Amino acid sequence: MLRTLFAVFGAVFVPICAFAAAFGPTEQLHKGEVLRGRFVQEHYMEGIEKPLKSEGHFVIAPPYGVIWAIEKPMPLTVTATKEGSLQRIGNVMLMRQSTEKFPYIGHITDMLGKALGGNLEALSVDFVMKKDGNPKQWRVKLTPRTQAKKGFPFQSITAKGSRFVEEAVLIRPSGFSDVFVFSNQAITSDPPSESEKMLFAAVARAK
């Protein structure tokens, strides 16, 4: 589950804020707004010709949290809040990880909040950023610093896009990789839906 949270953090949020600061106005998410979109993920493994493919949608709603919902090939929803993370299929809970037992989940959530708030100084503690391009077409590569490498499942994260992140490539130390393609992204000022609020609340209720 931690890999999913890191994937969301690396593939979606850090590049948005990094390029907002580096190149001027772009789409940013603020408290009280909700970002929704769709994703296609391809997981490449050595010795396997065809990648493992999944697709679904995501919801980012500060200060509530993150919903990452895989629809195909098998429905699976991961919800992350400041209390922890919850993995479920429909109404069936598969796994819960609290920030009390897994403090690094809290660290990820904290990084997400700081990234969305544009606090790049906080991100530079954990990552070395290499940026190029312009607001119309940018590219950023993030490499974890030495102190952040322990427990961090990716060797590097490279993302590119324009208004939003359009593609992200995550390389694991094993050589395996994940490619994310994002689409239909939009920011609204409406609060999360009732069903989305229920998913966020379920993280705190689950034991």
Sequence and secondary structure as in RCSB ss.txt:
>XXXX:A:sequence
MLRTLFAVFGAVFVPICAFAAAFGPTEQLHKGEVLRGRFVQEHYMEGIEKPLKSEGHFVIAPPYGVIWAIEKPMP
LTVTATKEGSLQRIGNVMLMRQSTEKFPYIGHITDMLGKALGGNLEALSVDFVMKKDGNPKQWRVKLTPRTQAKK
GFPFQSITAKGSRFVEEAVLIRPSGFSDVFVFSNQAITSDPPSESEKMLFAAVARAK
>XXXX:A:secstr
 HHHHHHHIIIIIHHHHHHHHHHS      TT EEEEEEEEEEE TT SS EEEEEEEEEETTTEEEEEEEESS 
EEEEEETTEEEEEETTEEEEEEETTT HHHHHHHHHHHHHHTT HHHHHTTEEEEEEEETTEEEEEEEE HHHHT
T   SEEEEEESSSEEEEEEE TTS EEEEEEEEEEEESS   HHHHHHHHHHHH  
